[in-house]
Amino acid sequence: MGPTVPVVTLWDWLPAAFDPVLILIAVLLGWKADQFGKVLIAAIAALVVSVLASWLIASFGIPWIAPVRADGLTLFPVRVVAALIWASGAYAARRMVKR
């Protein structure tokens, strides 16, 4: 029997995109970015900090919206896209406010 493909529902993907630490860091750094290239750096930083924070919280057994643990889904693609969207949105909002 060959490998099976895991089925991931939308309800599994949404918590990874709405991780509060991811949103906070991405929006904060995206708002402070003065060039669009820095939005990519902000998204990477938000991804790393949110995954580490989620792993730390989950390792203590505290319930978290998007835990990172060995037996669960980490959903890195969803987290990367979400971090880019949150940081880009904050960058665009700041540019609109500055005008």
Protein Blocks (a to p, Z undefined) as FASTA:
>chain_A
ZZddddddfklmmmmmmgfklmmmmmmmmmmpcbfklmmmmmmmmmmmmmmmmmmmmmno
pacfbdcdfkbcfklmlmmmmmmmmmmmmmmmmmmmmZZ
